[in-house]
Amino acid sequence: MIKKWLMLSGQPQSWIEINKMIHKTSVVDNKSQISSSANIGPYCVIGSNVKIGNDVEIHSHVNIAGNTIIGDGTRIFPFAS
């Protein structure tokens, strides 16, 4: 599996798999666990202790925080929090 360093605010934060799509305007905590097949749209915030499953699609402007598990195949639409 190919990985690269995720840079947030100019600082290395965590490893992500190359086929994972996290929009450059989203903020992802380095303690979160995100499946390699998940897609995170623009202006999302993913907090620590968040687990995102396979084939999850998170549209723009979504905030996920706390001890949260997003199951496989879930779709979350804009402005959900």
C-alpha positions in Angstrom: 0.0 0.0 0.0 1.4 3.4 -1.0 1.2 6.1 1.7 2.1 9.8 1.9 2.4 12.4 4.6 -0.7 14.6 5.1 0.3 18.2 5.7 -2.1 20.4 7.7 -1.1 24.0 8.4 2.4 23.3 7.0 3.1 20.6 9.6 3.1 16.8 9.0 0.1 15.3 10.8 -0.5 11.7 9.8 -0.1 9.1 7.1 -2.9 8.7 4.6 -3.3 6.2 1.8 -2.8 7.7 -1.6 -6.2 6.6 -3.0 -8.1 8.3 -0.2 -9.7 11.6 -1.2 -9.7 14.3 1.4 -10.3 17.8 0.0 -7.5 20.2 0.7 -9.9 22.6 2.6 -11.0 20.0 5.1 -9.4 19.6 8.5 -8.8 16.1 9.7 -7.5 15.2 13.2 -4.4 12.9 13.1 -6.1 10.6 15.7 -9.0 9.8 13.3 -9.2 6.6 11.3 -10.4 6.9 7.8 -10.8 4.1 5.3 -8.8 4.2 2.1 -12.0 4.2 0.1 -13.7 7.2 1.9 -14.2 10.5 0.3 -14.3 13.7 2.3 -15.5 16.9 0.6 -14.5 20.5 1.0 -14.7 22.4 4.3 -15.3 19.4 6.5 -14.0 19.0 10.0 -13.2 15.4 11.2 -12.2 15.3 14.9 -10.2 12.8 17.0 -11.7 9.4 17.9 -13.7 9.4 14.6 -13.7 6.2 12.6 -14.9 6.4 9.0 -15.7 3.1 7.2 -15.4 1.8 3.6 -17.0 3.6 0.7 -18.2 6.5 2.9 -19.0 9.8 1.1 -19.0 12.9 3.2 -20.1 16.0 1.2 -19.1 19.6 1.9 -19.4 21.5 5.2 -19.8 18.4 7.5 -18.6 18.4 11.1 -18.0 15.0 12.8 -16.7 15.0 16.4 -16.6 12.9 19.5 -16.4 9.1 19.7 -18.1 8.5 16.4 -18.2 5.5 14.0 -19.5 6.1 10.5 -20.5 2.7 9.0 -19.6 1.4 5.6 -21.4 2.9 2.6 -22.8 5.9 4.5 -23.5 9.2 2.7 -23.5 12.4 4.7 -24.9 15.5 3.1 -23.9 19.2 3.5 -24.1 21.0 6.8 -24.7 17.8 8.9 -23.1 18.1 12.3 
